[in-house]
Structure formats: structure tokens, C-alpha cells
Amino acid sequence: MPLEPRISLACPYCDELIYETLSWFKQPYFNCPACDNGLAAGQFTSVIRELEHAMDARVEEIINDAPHTSCCGKKSCCH
């Protein structure tokens, strides 16, 4: 089972970085570990959407990338 990605986002109140899983930031309501102010998933929706889009694009790029024919991708070396 793959591990869920962890990200860091700044708290809008104290500006401290919160390093948690994506699903943690998607909870309806949670508290900042640094300042204990209440936060809602909606405060991070657009950033998380952008991150997920970038991660999906990267995964697709990895899957669709053609395999190299040698260790560095050049046919002339490493034979």
C-alpha cells in the first residue's frame, strides 16, 4: 500500500508550516498544531487542487515515458 503524500502549507494565522498528509488538509475542520487556531478544508482547497493536478501529471509522465535503451539514455555509451 503506497504511503499518502505529505505536504507542508503555511497556517493563515501564524504562518508556521503545517506538515501533514493531503487527507489531513481535506478534513472539514482541524486545528493548526502551532497556534491551535481552527482551520477548515476550504481554506486550502485551491492549493490542494493544484498540488493534486501536478502530482497526477507527474505520475502520468512517469508512466508514459519511453524506457531508455541504456543507463544514460544514449545508445552510444554503456554498451
Residue, then its C-alpha position, 0 to 999 in steps of 0.5 A: m500500500p503506497l504511503e499518502p503524500r505529505i505536504s507542508l502549507a503555511c497556517p493563515y494565522c501564524d504562518e508556521l508550516i503545517y506538515e501533514t498528509l493531503s487527507w489531513f488538509k481535506q478534513p472539514y475542520f482541524n486545528c493548526p498544531a502551532c497556534d491551535n487556531g481552527l482551520a477548515a478544508g476550504q481554506f486550502t482547497s485551491v492549493i490542494r487542487e493544484l498540488e493534486h493536478a501536478m502530482d497526477a501529471r507527474v505520475e502520468e509522465i512517469i508512466n508514459d515515458a519511453p524506457h531508455t535503451s541504456c543507463c544514460g539514455k544514449k545508445s552510444c555509451c554503456h554498451 
